[in-house]
Amino acid sequence: MDRTSSRRPWWVWPLVFCVLVAVMVLLDAAWYVAVPIVFAVSVGFEWAWDRYANRRSAQSHGGNGPGGH
């Protein structure tokens, strides 16, 4: 069965991030709160993207193609 139907669409996390930033701006959240949250979200996105890319490369048969390493 296709498991993608139970997963959230790709645009959910950017939407959550933008709403969170907008709420913090509207509430005049201090930079010492906003900066660590933005940093944590960025690191989390990079980690998730790395997992996604590794999964995609593991699904491909025969390596990454010409010029890749």
N, C-alpha and C positions, 0 to 999 in steps of 0.2 A: 504494500500500500504506500501511497505517497504521504510522507510525513510533513510536507511543507504546508498542508492545510491547517495543521495544528500550531504552526509557528506564526509569529507576528510578521507582518510585511516589513520590508527593509526600511520604509520611511517612518516607522513608529518611533524609533530611538532619536533620530534627528528632530522629530516633532516634539517629543518630550523634552529634549535638550533646549530647543528654542523657547518653549513655553516656560521652562524653568528659568532661563535667562530673563525673559520678559517679566516674569513675576518678581524676580530679584531686583530688576531695574525699577519697576513700578513701586516696589516697597523700599526703595533706596537702600538696598542691602549693601553692607560695607564691603570694601574690596578684600578685606582679610577673610571674608566668607566666600565671595564670588570666585576669587582666583583659585583657591584649592579645589572648588567644585569643578571649574572649567578644566583644571589640570587633570583631575581624576577621571572626568568624562572623556577627555582626549586620550589618556592612557588606556582606559577601558575600550575605547573604539579601536585603537591601534591593536590591542590584544585580540579583540574579536575579529578584526579584519585579517590578522595574521592567521588565526585559526581557520577562517573561511578560505583564505588563499591556500593554506596547507591541505585542507580537505579537497579543494578543487584540483590541486596538483596531484593528489593521491588518486583521484578518480580518473585522471587522464592516463592513457596507456602509451608508453613510449617516451617518457621524458617531457621536457618543457619546450621542445621544438628547437629550431636552428637559432643560434645566437644566445640562447639561454644558458644558465649554469645552475 
